[in-house]
Amino acid sequence: MPTYQYACSKCDHEFEVVQSFSDEAISKCPECSGEVRKKFGAVGVVFKGSGFYRNDAREKKKTESTPKKDDKAKKPEKTESKKETKTEEKPAKPKSDK
């Protein structure tokens, strides 16, 4: 069960109460019966590692303008260039009906 911190607005008395989520919030100070308010502090949970942010699941874009050192060693440079040859297609002869 969570621990909640309260502070009295009348006498500045601060205290902690262990309460369930379904319990009613404390409204009166145990010292002077004044009105109390909940105090909120830093969150006690820290998410570390991958998978907690929206951009962790995205695929990283690879740009060719900034190749890595390892990429140069793996891929040999192409020295030969292939020439494109275009072949002209002839239209099919129409079949004559007999």
Secondary structure as UniProt FT lines:
FT   STRAND          3..8
FT   TURN            9..11
FT   STRAND          14..18
FT   TURN            21..22
FT   TURN            30..32
FT   STRAND          35..39
FT   TURN            50..51
FT   HELIX           54..56
FT   TURN            64..65
FT   HELIX           69..74
//
